[in-house]
Amino acid sequence: MFALRGIAVSFSIFALLYVGLSSLVCVLWRKLLAYGQPYSAKRSADLLFFARLAPFAAASTITLALAVPSFLILEPRAADEGFSLIPVALGVCGVSVLLAGAWKSANALLQASRNIARWSREADAESDRGRGSHFPICVRRIAAHAPPLTAAGIFRPSVWLSRAAEFVLTERELQSAVRHEVAHVRRRDNLRKLILRFVAFPGMKQLECAWRELTEMAADDAAVTSACEALDLAAAVIKLSRLALPDVPTALTTSLVHSPAESVHARVDRLLAWSEGRERSQNTASKYSMILPMCAAAAALFTLAVTYGELLARVHTATEWLVR
């Protein structure tokens, strides 16, 4: 009975925190996005991604670091203590959140593995290797019905190039487009997509769409170092947008063109307006963007260490109210 009560209370605390914090993120993420506008697309994308993960990370940390220890240390082992249905219902909700996330991520992994297996059967021999990458990335040619250019895979990523895309792109445009996909692999964007599937929560679709658009802009920035390269990549985006097949399943992949038309137009306009001065100013702003979060994290850890005993007592009081 003691163990069951502890499990129900722990998952209840997790559910309450996760739902409450996720609802707060749903309300505030646009303000957070506006705060990140002075910084580079990479920093803005990271900011949204960590904001999206924050509810799950905070709920898990508080549950494991405070709720579970407070129950084990301060809760009496009395077998005749009353036990309401509220923690049972909330505990079921907490377990359901984890199971739903595991189901969504497993389905995405299965779909991605099926796509890669089908493309591998239709692919030509390895034709090139990504340059300047820390991963053994190969560029492989695939059939015309596949996405024109996409990076797939999490642990052994590859860049897949359709014959149609290879036909319409010039050599310089192709190099810029491949560098774009290599940037996605370096940032492990497919792994991040899998993590977002695991922490799925209603109402986060617009935040995740904004994050995906920022990841595309961040990959654009990583792929170009001059105005000429920016023009080449813009031309590649325009050409491949005419070849994109919206009905092709692309779970856990990053394609050069996969967004709605207005997002593609925004990326092209941004590339056409590329300037070294803008990139330098964004990088300078980004250089100092982590100072405040790091100071806040250090202060939080120090406060937790100093007040840990008192926090355990307060959390136990809250769980007692929840049980009864």
DRENLO-989279 format. One line per 5 residues: number of its first residue (from 1); their letters; for each residue y, z, x of N, C-alpha, C. Coordinates in Angstrom, 2 decimals. Layout:
! DRENLO-989279
NUM = a = Y Z X Y Z X Y Z X | ...
//
This chain:
! DRENLO-989279
1 = mfalr = -1.21 0.00 0.84 0.00 0.00 0.00 1.26 0.00 0.87 | 1.23 0.78 1.94 2.38 0.84 2.83 2.66 -0.53 3.46 | 1.60 -1.20 3.91 1.77 -2.51 4.53 2.30 -3.54 3.53 | 1.75 -3.53 2.32 2.22 -4.48 1.30 3.68 -4.22 0.95 | 4.05 -2.94 0.85 5.43 -2.61 0.54 6.36 -3.08 1.68
6 = giavs = 5.92 -2.92 2.92 6.73 -3.38 4.05 6.89 -4.88 4.07 | 5.82 -5.62 3.76 5.91 -7.09 3.72 6.86 -7.54 2.62 | 6.74 -6.92 1.44 7.60 -7.30 0.32 9.06 -7.01 0.63 | 9.34 -5.86 1.21 10.71 -5.49 1.55 11.28 -6.43 2.61 | 10.49 -6.75 3.62 10.96 -7.63 4.70 11.32 -9.00 4.17
11 = fsifa = 10.42 -9.58 3.38 10.71 -10.91 2.84 11.83 -10.86 1.81 | 12.01 -9.73 1.13 13.13 -9.59 0.19 14.46 -9.63 0.93 | 14.54 -8.87 2.04 15.76 -8.88 2.84 16.04 -10.28 3.37 | 14.99 -10.95 3.84 15.16 -12.32 4.34 15.69 -13.24 3.25 | 15.11 -13.17 2.05 15.53 -14.05 0.96 16.98 -13.80 0.56
16 = llyvg = 17.36 -12.52 0.42 18.73 -12.19 0.03 19.74 -12.70 1.06 | 19.44 -12.47 2.34 20.35 -12.91 3.39 20.41 -14.43 3.48 | 19.26 -15.07 3.41 19.22 -16.52 3.57 19.96 -17.22 2.43 | 19.72 -16.78 1.22 20.39 -17.41 0.08 21.89 -17.14 0.12 | 22.27 -15.89 0.41 23.69 -15.56 0.43 24.44 -16.30 1.52
21 = lsslv = 23.90 -16.30 2.74 24.58 -16.97 3.85 24.58 -18.49 3.68 | 23.50 -19.04 3.15 23.46 -20.49 2.92 24.49 -20.90 1.87 | 24.65 -20.09 0.84 25.67 -20.38 -0.18 27.06 -20.34 0.43 | 27.28 -19.39 1.35 28.57 -19.30 2.03 28.83 -20.55 2.88 | 27.80 -21.02 3.58 27.95 -22.24 4.38 28.24 -23.44 3.49
26 = cvlwr = 27.59 -23.51 2.33 27.86 -24.61 1.40 29.32 -24.67 0.99 | 29.96 -23.51 0.91 31.37 -23.45 0.48 32.32 -23.74 1.63 | 31.97 -23.30 2.85 32.93 -23.31 3.96 32.73 -24.42 4.97 | 31.68 -25.25 4.87 31.39 -26.17 5.96 32.48 -27.24 6.14 | 33.16 -27.61 5.06 34.23 -28.62 5.19 35.39 -28.08 6.02
31 = kllay = 35.71 -26.79 5.85 36.75 -26.18 6.68 36.31 -26.13 8.14 | 35.05 -25.88 8.35 34.52 -25.88 9.71 34.59 -27.27 10.33 | 34.32 -28.28 9.51 34.42 -29.66 9.99 35.85 -30.02 10.34 | 36.79 -29.57 9.53 38.20 -29.82 9.83 38.62 -29.10 11.11 | 38.07 -27.92 11.34 38.37 -27.19 12.59 37.88 -27.96 13.81
36 = gqpys = 36.76 -28.68 13.68 36.19 -29.39 14.81 36.78 -30.76 15.06 | 37.70 -31.23 14.23 38.26 -32.57 14.39 38.97 -32.81 15.72 | 39.69 -31.84 16.29 40.33 -32.10 17.59 39.34 -32.32 18.73 | 38.11 -31.90 18.54 37.13 -31.99 19.60 36.37 -33.31 19.50 | 35.48 -33.53 20.45 34.69 -34.75 20.47 33.69 -34.74 19.32
41 = akrsa = 33.15 -35.94 19.01 32.14 -36.05 17.96 30.91 -35.23 18.31 | 30.56 -35.17 19.58 29.41 -34.39 20.02 29.60 -32.91 19.68 | 30.79 -32.36 19.99 31.05 -30.95 19.69 31.07 -30.70 18.19 | 31.66 -31.62 17.45 31.72 -31.46 15.99 30.32 -31.49 15.39 | 29.48 -32.41 15.89 28.10 -32.47 15.39 27.35 -31.18 15.72
46 = dllff = 27.51 -30.68 16.94 26.86 -29.43 17.32 27.35 -28.27 16.45 | 28.65 -28.27 16.14 29.21 -27.21 15.32 28.59 -27.20 13.93 | 28.46 -28.39 13.32 27.85 -28.46 12.00 26.37 -28.10 12.05 | 25.68 -28.54 13.10 24.25 -28.24 13.21 24.01 -26.74 13.31 | 24.78 -26.07 14.17 24.59 -24.63 14.32 25.03 -23.88 13.06
51 = arlap = 26.04 -24.39 12.36 26.41 -23.77 11.09 25.30 -23.92 10.06 | 24.63 -25.07 10.10 23.50 -25.29 9.18 22.33 -24.37 9.49 | 22.11 -24.08 10.78 21.00 -23.20 11.17 21.35 -21.72 11.07 | 22.64 -21.41 11.05 23.06 -20.01 11.13 22.45 -19.13 10.04 | 22.40 -19.56 8.76 21.80 -18.67 7.74 20.35 -18.31 8.03
56 = faaas = 19.55 -19.30 8.42 18.14 -19.02 8.70 18.01 -18.13 9.94 | 18.79 -18.45 10.99 18.71 -17.65 12.22 19.17 -16.22 11.98 | 20.28 -16.05 11.24 20.79 -14.72 10.99 19.84 -13.92 10.10 | 19.31 -14.56 9.04 18.39 -13.85 8.15 17.12 -13.44 8.89 | 16.60 -14.33 9.74 15.39 -14.00 10.49 15.66 -12.89 11.50
61 = titla = 16.80 -12.96 12.19 17.11 -11.96 13.21 17.31 -10.58 12.59 | 18.09 -10.50 11.52 18.33 -9.21 10.88 17.04 -8.64 10.31 | 16.21 -9.50 9.73 14.95 -9.02 9.17 14.04 -8.45 10.26 | 13.89 -9.19 11.37 12.98 -8.77 12.42 13.55 -7.64 13.28 | 14.88 -7.65 13.49 15.48 -6.66 14.39 15.90 -5.38 13.68
66 = lavps = 16.14 -5.44 12.36 16.63 -4.25 11.66 15.73 -3.85 10.49 | 15.44 -4.79 9.59 14.70 -4.42 8.38 13.28 -3.94 8.70 | 12.56 -4.70 9.50 11.18 -4.32 9.82 11.12 -3.02 10.62 | 11.90 -2.87 11.72 11.84 -1.59 12.45 12.27 -0.40 11.61 | 13.31 -0.56 10.79 13.76 0.58 9.97 12.68 1.01 9.00
71 = flile = 11.95 0.06 8.45 10.87 0.42 7.51 9.73 1.10 8.25 | 9.34 0.57 9.40 8.22 1.14 10.13 8.53 2.53 10.69 | 9.77 2.76 11.10 10.13 4.02 11.74 10.51 5.10 10.73 | 11.25 4.72 9.70 11.84 5.72 8.80 11.15 5.84 7.45 | 10.34 4.88 7.09 9.70 4.93 5.78 8.49 5.86 5.82
76 = praad = 8.43 6.84 4.92 7.25 7.71 4.88 6.02 6.95 4.40 | 4.88 7.40 4.86 3.62 6.74 4.49 3.06 7.23 3.16 | 3.87 7.81 2.33 3.38 8.37 1.06 2.82 7.27 0.19 | 1.63 7.47 -0.29 0.96 6.44 -1.10 1.40 6.45 -2.56 | 2.02 7.56 -3.01 2.38 7.68 -4.42 3.82 7.30 -4.70
81 = egfsl = 4.50 6.69 -3.75 5.90 6.31 -3.95 5.99 5.12 -4.91 | 6.98 5.17 -5.80 7.15 4.10 -6.76 7.51 2.78 -6.10 | 7.20 1.70 -6.81 7.40 0.37 -6.24 7.74 -0.60 -7.37 | 9.02 -1.06 -7.41 9.45 -1.91 -8.50 9.04 -3.37 -8.27 | 9.27 -4.17 -9.30 8.92 -5.59 -9.21 9.99 -6.41 -8.51
86 = ipval = 11.19 -5.84 -8.31 12.27 -6.61 -7.69 11.91 -7.06 -6.28 | 11.46 -6.17 -5.38 11.10 -6.64 -4.04 9.93 -7.62 -4.05 | 9.03 -7.48 -5.05 7.92 -8.43 -5.14 8.44 -9.83 -5.46 | 9.34 -9.92 -6.43 9.90 -11.22 -6.80 10.72 -11.82 -5.66 | 11.54 -10.99 -5.03 12.34 -11.49 -3.92 11.45 -11.86 -2.73
91 = gvcgv = 10.39 -11.08 -2.51 9.47 -11.40 -1.44 8.78 -12.73 -1.66 | 8.41 -13.01 -2.91 7.81 -14.31 -3.24 8.81 -15.43 -2.96 | 10.09 -15.19 -3.27 11.12 -16.19 -2.98 11.23 -16.45 -1.47 | 11.19 -15.36 -0.69 11.27 -15.52 0.76 10.11 -16.31 1.32 | 8.90 -15.99 0.86 7.72 -16.74 1.30 7.82 -18.19 0.85
96 = svlla = 8.32 -18.42 -0.36 8.44 -19.79 -0.88 9.39 -20.62 -0.03 | 10.48 -19.99 0.44 11.41 -20.71 1.30 10.72 -21.19 2.56 | 9.94 -20.33 3.19 9.24 -20.70 4.42 8.17 -21.76 4.16 | 7.43 -21.61 3.06 6.38 -22.58 2.76 6.97 -23.94 2.42 | 8.08 -23.95 1.66 8.72 -25.23 1.32 9.23 -25.93 2.56
101 = gawks = 9.83 -25.17 3.48 10.30 -25.77 4.72 9.16 -26.33 5.56 | 8.06 -25.57 5.64 6.91 -26.06 6.39 6.33 -27.32 5.77 | 6.32 -27.38 4.44 5.79 -28.56 3.74 6.67 -29.77 4.00 | 7.97 -29.62 3.90 8.88 -30.74 4.13 8.80 -31.25 5.57 | 8.77 -30.34 6.53 8.70 -30.76 7.91 7.35 -31.41 8.23
106 = anall = 6.26 -30.90 7.65 4.94 -31.50 7.88 4.87 -32.91 7.29 | 5.44 -33.10 6.09 5.46 -34.43 5.49 6.28 -35.41 6.32 | 7.42 -34.94 6.85 8.25 -35.81 7.68 7.52 -36.19 8.96 | 6.83 -35.23 9.57 6.06 -35.52 10.78 4.94 -36.52 10.49 | 4.27 -36.36 9.37 3.18 -37.27 9.01 3.70 -38.68 8.78
111 = qasrn = 4.83 -38.81 8.06 5.40 -40.13 7.81 5.84 -40.78 9.11 | 6.48 -40.00 9.99 6.94 -40.55 11.26 5.77 -41.00 12.12 | 4.70 -40.21 12.15 3.53 -40.58 12.96 2.87 -41.84 12.42 | 2.86 -41.99 11.10 2.29 -43.22 10.52 3.14 -44.44 10.89 | 4.46 -44.29 10.82 5.34 -45.40 11.21 5.11 -45.81 12.66
116 = iarws = 5.08 -44.80 13.54 4.91 -45.10 14.97 3.55 -45.73 15.23 | 2.51 -45.26 14.54 1.18 -45.85 14.71 1.17 -47.30 14.25 | 1.82 -47.60 13.14 1.86 -48.98 12.65 2.66 -49.86 13.58 | 3.80 -49.36 14.06 4.60 -50.14 14.99 3.86 -50.37 16.31 | 3.11 -49.38 16.74 2.36 -49.52 18.00 1.32 -50.61 17.90
121 = reada = 0.69 -50.74 16.75 -0.31 -51.80 16.58 0.33 -53.18 16.63 | 1.59 -53.27 16.19 2.26 -54.56 16.13 3.14 -54.84 17.34 | 3.25 -53.86 18.24 4.21 -53.98 19.34 3.64 -54.80 20.49 | 4.57 -55.42 21.25 4.22 -56.08 22.49 4.06 -55.04 23.57 | 3.69 -55.47 24.74 3.58 -54.56 25.88 4.96 -54.03 26.23
126 = esdrg = 4.98 -52.91 26.91 6.23 -52.27 27.32 7.08 -53.27 28.10 | 8.36 -53.34 27.75 9.22 -54.36 28.34 10.32 -53.81 29.21 | 10.69 -52.54 29.03 11.81 -52.00 29.80 11.74 -50.48 29.76 | 12.54 -49.84 30.59 12.64 -48.38 30.56 14.09 -47.98 30.49 | 14.35 -46.91 29.70 15.72 -46.44 29.57 16.26 -45.99 30.91
131 = rgshf = 17.44 -46.42 31.24 18.05 -46.07 32.51 18.96 -44.87 32.33 | 19.00 -44.00 33.31 19.88 -42.85 33.26 19.41 -41.77 32.32 | 18.14 -41.79 31.93 17.63 -40.78 31.00 16.69 -39.83 31.73 | 16.62 -38.61 31.21 15.69 -37.62 31.76 14.31 -37.76 31.14 | 14.12 -38.70 30.24 12.85 -38.87 29.57 12.26 -40.24 29.94
136 = picvr = 10.92 -40.34 29.95 10.29 -41.64 30.22 10.35 -42.53 28.98 | 11.51 -43.09 28.70 11.73 -43.84 27.47 11.38 -45.30 27.71 | 10.52 -45.84 26.89 10.21 -47.26 26.97 10.82 -47.99 25.78 | 11.24 -49.22 26.01 11.77 -50.07 24.95 10.68 -51.07 24.60 | 10.26 -51.06 23.34 9.14 -51.89 22.92 9.56 -52.83 21.81
141 = riaah = 9.02 -54.04 21.83 9.32 -55.05 20.82 8.36 -54.90 19.65 | 8.93 -54.98 18.44 8.12 -54.82 17.24 8.42 -55.96 16.28 | 7.67 -55.98 15.16 7.77 -57.07 14.19 9.12 -57.04 13.49 | 9.42 -58.15 12.85 10.75 -58.33 12.25 10.98 -57.40 11.06 | 9.91 -56.95 10.37 10.11 -56.13 9.16 10.41 -54.67 9.50
146 = applt = 10.35 -54.29 10.76 10.67 -52.93 11.17 12.18 -52.79 11.31 | 12.70 -51.55 11.44 14.15 -51.38 11.67 14.58 -52.17 12.90 | 15.77 -52.75 12.89 16.20 -53.60 14.01 16.17 -52.90 15.36 | 16.67 -51.67 15.41 16.69 -50.91 16.65 16.66 -49.43 16.29 | 15.66 -48.72 16.76 15.51 -47.33 16.38 14.83 -46.54 17.48
151 = aagif = 15.15 -45.26 17.55 14.46 -44.33 18.46 13.56 -43.44 17.61 | 12.30 -43.39 17.96 11.32 -42.62 17.19 10.51 -41.75 18.12 | 9.99 -40.67 17.58 9.20 -39.74 18.38 10.00 -38.52 18.76 | 9.30 -37.40 18.91 9.94 -36.14 19.25 9.57 -35.69 20.65 | 8.29 -35.67 20.94 7.83 -35.19 22.25 7.67 -36.34 23.25
156 = rpsvw = 7.33 -37.53 22.78 7.24 -38.71 23.64 8.03 -39.84 22.97 | 9.35 -39.77 23.01 10.18 -40.72 22.27 10.15 -42.12 22.89 | 10.35 -43.10 22.04 10.44 -44.50 22.45 11.55 -45.17 21.67 | 12.09 -46.24 22.24 13.07 -47.08 21.56 12.35 -48.35 21.12 | 12.49 -48.67 19.83 11.78 -49.81 19.25 12.79 -50.88 18.88
161 = lsraa = 12.54 -52.09 19.36 13.47 -53.21 19.21 12.76 -54.35 18.48 | 13.33 -54.76 17.36 12.74 -55.87 16.62 13.12 -57.20 17.27 | 12.29 -58.20 17.07 12.57 -59.51 17.65 13.84 -60.11 17.06 | 14.09 -59.80 15.77 15.31 -60.32 15.13 16.55 -59.76 15.81 | 16.53 -58.46 16.11 17.68 -57.85 16.78 17.84 -58.42 18.18
166 = efvlt = 16.74 -58.61 18.88 16.82 -59.17 20.22 17.37 -60.59 20.20 | 17.11 -61.32 19.11 17.58 -62.70 19.00 19.08 -62.76 18.75 | 19.62 -61.88 17.92 21.03 -61.99 17.52 21.99 -61.31 18.51 | 21.49 -60.39 19.34 22.37 -59.66 20.25 22.44 -60.34 21.61 | 23.63 -60.33 22.18 23.77 -60.79 23.56 23.22 -59.72 24.50
171 = erelq = 23.09 -60.06 25.78 22.54 -59.11 26.73 23.39 -57.85 26.82 | 24.71 -58.00 26.87 25.60 -56.84 26.96 25.56 -56.01 25.69 | 25.52 -56.67 24.54 25.43 -55.94 23.28 24.11 -55.17 23.19 | 23.04 -55.80 23.65 21.73 -55.15 23.62 21.72 -53.92 24.53 | 22.30 -54.03 25.70 22.35 -52.88 26.61 23.13 -51.72 26.00
176 = savrh = 24.26 -52.03 25.38 25.05 -50.97 24.74 24.29 -50.32 23.60 | 23.60 -51.15 22.80 22.84 -50.62 21.67 21.69 -49.73 22.15 | 21.00 -50.15 23.21 19.90 -49.34 23.73 20.43 -48.03 24.31 | 21.57 -48.08 24.98 22.17 -46.84 25.50 22.50 -45.88 24.36 | 22.91 -46.43 23.23 23.17 -45.60 22.05 21.91 -44.84 21.63
181 = evahv = 20.78 -45.54 21.57 19.54 -44.89 21.16 19.05 -43.91 22.22 | 19.25 -44.23 23.50 18.87 -43.30 24.56 19.68 -42.01 24.45 | 20.95 -42.13 24.02 21.77 -40.93 23.83 21.18 -40.05 22.73 | 20.66 -40.65 21.67 20.00 -39.86 20.62 18.79 -39.12 21.19 | 18.03 -39.79 22.04 16.85 -39.15 22.62 17.25 -38.00 23.52
186 = rrrdn = 18.29 -38.20 24.32 18.76 -37.13 25.21 19.17 -35.90 24.42 | 19.80 -36.10 23.29 20.26 -34.98 22.48 19.17 -34.43 21.57 | 17.99 -35.06 21.60 16.87 -34.63 20.76 17.26 -34.59 19.28 | 17.91 -35.63 18.82 18.36 -35.66 17.43 17.20 -35.72 16.44 | 16.09 -36.36 16.83 14.94 -36.39 15.93 14.35 -34.99 15.76
191 = lrkli = 14.32 -34.21 16.84 13.85 -32.82 16.73 14.79 -32.02 15.84 | 16.08 -32.27 15.97 17.04 -31.55 15.11 16.83 -31.92 13.65 | 16.51 -33.18 13.37 16.22 -33.58 11.99 15.01 -32.84 11.46 | 14.00 -32.67 12.31 12.81 -31.93 11.90 13.15 -30.48 11.59 | 13.99 -29.87 12.41 14.40 -28.48 12.18 15.16 -28.36 10.86
196 = lrfva = 16.01 -29.34 10.56 16.74 -29.31 9.30 15.80 -29.43 8.11 | 14.71 -30.17 8.27 13.72 -30.22 7.20 13.10 -28.85 6.96 | 12.87 -28.11 8.06 12.22 -26.80 7.94 13.13 -25.78 7.25 | 14.43 -25.88 7.46 15.36 -24.91 6.87 16.05 -25.50 5.64 | 15.34 -26.33 4.90 15.92 -27.00 3.73 16.46 -25.97 2.74
201 = fpgmk = 17.61 -26.33 2.13 18.23 -25.46 1.14 19.03 -26.33 0.18 | 18.96 -26.08 -1.14 19.71 -26.90 -2.10 21.21 -26.85 -1.83 | 21.87 -27.99 -1.98 23.31 -28.05 -1.81 23.78 -28.39 -0.42 | 22.84 -28.61 0.52 23.21 -28.91 1.91 23.20 -30.41 2.21 | 22.97 -31.26 1.22 22.83 -32.68 1.49 24.09 -33.28 2.09
206 = qleca = 25.26 -32.94 1.55 26.50 -33.51 2.08 26.77 -33.04 3.50 | 26.49 -31.78 3.79 26.67 -31.27 5.15 25.76 -32.04 6.12 | 24.51 -32.26 5.74 23.58 -32.95 6.61 23.96 -34.42 6.78 | 24.50 -35.04 5.72 24.97 -36.42 5.85 26.15 -36.50 6.82 | 27.07 -35.53 6.73 28.19 -35.49 7.66 27.71 -35.27 9.09
211 = wrelt = 26.69 -34.43 9.25 26.13 -34.21 10.59 25.52 -35.49 11.15 | 24.78 -36.23 10.32 24.17 -37.48 10.79 25.22 -38.50 11.20 | 26.31 -38.58 10.44 27.38 -39.51 10.81 28.02 -39.11 12.14 | 28.20 -37.81 12.36 28.78 -37.35 13.62 27.83 -37.59 14.78 | 26.52 -37.48 14.55 25.57 -37.77 15.64 25.64 -39.23 16.03
216 = emaad = 25.86 -40.11 15.06 26.00 -41.54 15.39 27.27 -41.77 16.23 | 28.36 -41.11 15.85 29.59 -41.25 16.63 29.43 -40.66 18.03 | 28.71 -39.55 18.11 28.47 -38.94 19.42 27.64 -39.86 20.31 | 26.64 -40.51 19.72 25.84 -41.47 20.49 26.67 -42.69 20.88 | 27.58 -43.11 20.00 28.51 -44.20 20.36 29.33 -43.81 21.59
221 = daavt = 29.86 -42.60 21.58 30.68 -42.14 22.71 29.88 -42.09 24.00 | 28.61 -41.66 23.89 27.79 -41.56 25.10 27.38 -42.93 25.63 | 27.39 -43.94 24.76 26.92 -45.27 25.15 27.99 -46.12 25.81 | 29.27 -45.75 25.67 30.35 -46.60 26.19 31.21 -45.80 27.17 | 31.68 -46.51 28.18 32.58 -45.92 29.17 33.83 -46.75 29.37
226 = sacea = 33.97 -47.83 28.63 35.15 -48.69 28.76 35.39 -49.40 27.44 | 36.57 -50.00 27.32 36.91 -50.72 26.10 35.99 -51.91 25.88 | 35.58 -52.58 26.96 34.67 -53.73 26.83 33.33 -53.31 26.27 | 32.80 -52.19 26.77 31.53 -51.70 26.25 31.66 -51.25 24.80 | 32.80 -50.69 24.45 33.02 -50.29 23.06 33.02 -51.51 22.14
231 = ldlaa = 33.62 -52.61 22.59 33.62 -53.85 21.81 32.20 -54.41 21.68 | 31.43 -54.34 22.76 30.05 -54.81 22.70 29.23 -54.01 21.69 | 29.40 -52.69 21.72 28.65 -51.86 20.78 29.10 -52.09 19.36 | 30.40 -52.27 19.14 30.90 -52.56 17.79 30.30 -53.87 17.28 | 30.23 -54.88 18.15 29.61 -56.15 17.74 28.14 -55.97 17.41
236 = avikl = 27.44 -55.14 18.19 26.03 -54.89 17.91 25.85 -54.18 16.57 | 26.71 -53.21 16.27 26.63 -52.51 14.99 26.84 -53.47 13.84 | 27.83 -54.36 13.97 28.12 -55.32 12.89 26.94 -56.26 12.69 | 26.39 -56.78 13.78 25.28 -57.74 13.67 24.03 -57.08 13.10 | 23.71 -55.88 13.57 22.48 -55.24 13.10 22.62 -54.68 11.70
241 = srlal = 23.86 -54.44 11.25 24.04 -53.98 9.87 23.61 -55.06 8.88 | 23.65 -56.32 9.32 23.20 -57.42 8.46 21.69 -57.56 8.45 | 21.02 -56.94 9.43 19.57 -57.00 9.51 18.89 -55.75 8.99 | 19.66 -54.69 8.74 19.06 -53.41 8.37 18.30 -53.54 7.05 | 17.12 -52.92 7.01 16.27 -52.94 5.82 16.25 -51.55 5.21
246 = pdvpt = 16.98 -51.34 4.09 17.08 -49.99 3.53 15.77 -49.44 2.99 | 14.77 -50.31 2.70 13.53 -49.82 2.11 12.49 -49.43 3.16 | 12.83 -49.56 4.46 11.89 -49.17 5.50 11.96 -47.67 5.70 | 10.82 -46.94 5.59 10.86 -45.48 5.80 11.22 -45.14 7.23 | 12.17 -44.24 7.40 12.66 -43.90 8.74 12.76 -42.39 8.92
251 = altts = 11.73 -41.66 8.50 11.75 -40.20 8.68 11.70 -39.86 10.16 | 12.57 -38.95 10.57 12.63 -38.46 11.95 12.82 -39.60 12.94 | 13.68 -40.56 12.60 14.07 -41.61 13.52 15.58 -41.71 13.53 | 16.13 -42.34 14.57 17.56 -42.57 14.64 17.79 -44.06 14.88 | 18.30 -44.73 13.88 18.56 -46.16 13.98 20.03 -46.41 14.29
256 = lvhsp = 20.29 -47.51 14.98 21.69 -47.84 15.29 22.49 -48.01 14.01 | 21.87 -48.58 12.98 22.54 -48.76 11.70 21.61 -48.24 10.60 | 22.00 -47.14 9.98 21.22 -46.59 8.88 22.11 -45.98 7.81 | 23.41 -45.90 8.07 24.33 -45.20 7.20 24.89 -46.13 6.12 | 25.57 -45.58 5.11 26.25 -46.42 4.13 27.31 -47.30 4.77
261 = aesvh = 27.72 -48.34 4.03 28.65 -49.33 4.59 29.96 -48.70 5.05 | 30.48 -47.73 4.29 31.76 -47.13 4.68 31.64 -46.37 6.00 | 30.48 -45.76 6.24 30.28 -45.07 7.52 30.20 -46.06 8.67 | 29.54 -47.18 8.45 29.46 -48.22 9.48 30.85 -48.75 9.78 | 31.66 -48.98 8.75 33.03 -49.46 8.97 33.83 -48.44 9.77
266 = arvdr = 33.67 -47.18 9.48 34.40 -46.14 10.22 33.98 -46.13 11.68 | 32.71 -46.30 11.95 32.25 -46.35 13.35 32.81 -47.57 14.08 | 32.81 -48.70 13.41 33.34 -49.92 14.04 34.82 -49.76 14.33 | 35.57 -49.25 13.35 37.01 -49.03 13.58 37.24 -48.06 14.73 | 36.42 -47.05 14.82 36.56 -46.06 15.89 36.27 -46.69 17.25
271 = llaws = 35.26 -47.55 17.31 34.94 -48.23 18.57 36.03 -49.21 18.96 | 36.58 -49.90 17.98 37.65 -50.86 18.28 38.90 -50.15 18.79 | 39.09 -48.90 18.36 40.26 -48.13 18.79 39.97 -47.27 20.01 | 38.85 -47.51 20.69 38.44 -46.69 21.83 39.49 -46.77 22.93 | 39.78 -45.64 23.51 40.71 -45.59 24.64 40.31 -44.46 25.56
276 = egrer = 40.50 -44.64 26.83 40.13 -43.63 27.81 40.94 -42.36 27.63 | 42.20 -42.49 27.22 43.03 -41.31 27.01 42.52 -40.43 25.89 | 42.05 -41.07 24.81 41.51 -40.28 23.69 40.26 -39.53 24.11 | 39.38 -40.20 24.85 38.15 -39.55 25.30 38.46 -38.38 26.23 | 39.46 -38.57 27.10 39.79 -37.50 28.04 40.35 -36.29 27.31
281 = sqnta = 41.21 -36.53 26.31 41.81 -35.41 25.57 40.76 -34.66 24.76 | 39.80 -35.38 24.19 38.74 -34.72 23.43 37.84 -33.91 24.34 | 37.53 -34.46 25.50 36.68 -33.73 26.44 37.38 -32.48 26.97 | 38.71 -32.57 27.18 39.46 -31.40 27.63 39.45 -30.31 26.57 | 39.63 -30.70 25.30 39.59 -29.72 24.21 38.21 -29.11 24.08
286 = skysm = 37.16 -29.92 24.27 35.80 -29.42 24.13 35.44 -28.45 25.23 | 36.07 -28.57 26.38 35.73 -27.74 27.52 35.93 -26.27 27.21 | 36.90 -25.96 26.36 37.20 -24.57 26.06 36.71 -24.14 24.68 | 35.97 -25.00 24.00 35.58 -24.71 22.62 34.49 -23.65 22.52 | 33.75 -23.38 23.59 32.66 -22.42 23.53 33.07 -21.02 23.97
291 = ilpmc = 34.30 -20.84 24.43 34.71 -19.54 24.93 34.71 -18.50 23.82 | 35.33 -18.84 22.68 35.41 -17.89 21.57 34.03 -17.53 21.02 | 33.12 -18.50 20.74 31.79 -18.13 20.26 31.03 -17.25 21.25 | 31.14 -17.52 22.54 30.43 -16.73 23.52 30.96 -15.29 23.56 | 32.28 -15.14 23.47 32.86 -13.80 23.43 32.44 -13.05 22.17
296 = aaaaa = 32.41 -13.76 21.04 31.98 -13.12 19.79 30.53 -12.70 19.87 | 29.66 -13.53 20.46 28.25 -13.18 20.59 28.06 -11.96 21.50 | 28.81 -11.93 22.60 28.71 -10.78 23.52 29.17 -9.50 22.83 | 30.26 -9.58 22.07 30.75 -8.40 21.35 29.75 -7.93 20.30 | 29.11 -8.89 19.62 28.12 -8.53 18.61 26.91 -7.85 19.23
301 = lftla = 26.44 -8.37 20.36 25.30 -7.74 21.04 25.64 -6.33 21.53 | 26.83 -6.16 22.06 27.24 -4.84 22.53 27.31 -3.86 21.37 | 27.91 -4.29 20.26 28.01 -3.43 19.08 26.64 -3.06 18.55 | 25.72 -4.03 18.54 24.37 -3.76 18.07 23.66 -2.73 18.95 | 23.84 -2.86 20.26 23.18 -1.92 21.18 23.71 -0.51 21.01
306 = vtyge = 25.02 -0.38 20.78 25.62 0.95 20.68 25.28 1.62 19.35 | 25.23 0.85 18.29 25.06 1.43 16.95 23.69 1.17 16.35 | 22.70 0.86 17.17 21.40 0.43 16.64 20.76 1.51 15.78 | 20.78 2.74 16.25 20.16 3.81 15.48 20.79 4.00 14.12 | 22.12 3.99 14.09 22.81 4.15 12.82 22.55 2.97 11.89
311 = llarv = 22.48 1.77 12.47 22.20 0.60 11.65 20.82 0.68 11.02 | 19.84 1.16 11.78 18.50 1.31 11.22 18.52 2.26 10.02 | 19.27 3.36 10.13 19.34 4.31 9.02 19.99 3.68 7.79 | 21.07 2.92 8.01 21.75 2.29 6.88 20.88 1.22 6.23 | 20.20 0.43 7.07 19.32 -0.60 6.51 18.18 0.04 5.73
316 = htate = 17.66 1.16 6.23 16.58 1.84 5.51 17.07 2.36 4.16 | 18.30 2.85 4.12 18.88 3.30 2.85 18.97 2.15 1.86 | 19.38 0.98 2.35 19.47 -0.18 1.48 18.10 -0.61 0.98 | 17.10 -0.59 1.85 15.76 -0.98 1.42 15.16 0.03 0.45 | 15.50 1.31 0.61 15.05 2.32 -0.35 15.59 2.02 -1.74
321 = wlvr = 16.88 1.65 -1.79 17.46 1.30 -3.09 16.79 0.05 -3.66 | 16.43 -0.88 -2.80 15.81 -2.10 -3.25 14.41 -1.83 -3.82 | 13.66 -0.95 -3.15 12.29 -0.66 -3.60 12.27 0.07 -4.94 | 13.23 0.99 -5.08 13.22 1.83 -6.28 14.03 1.24 -7.41
//
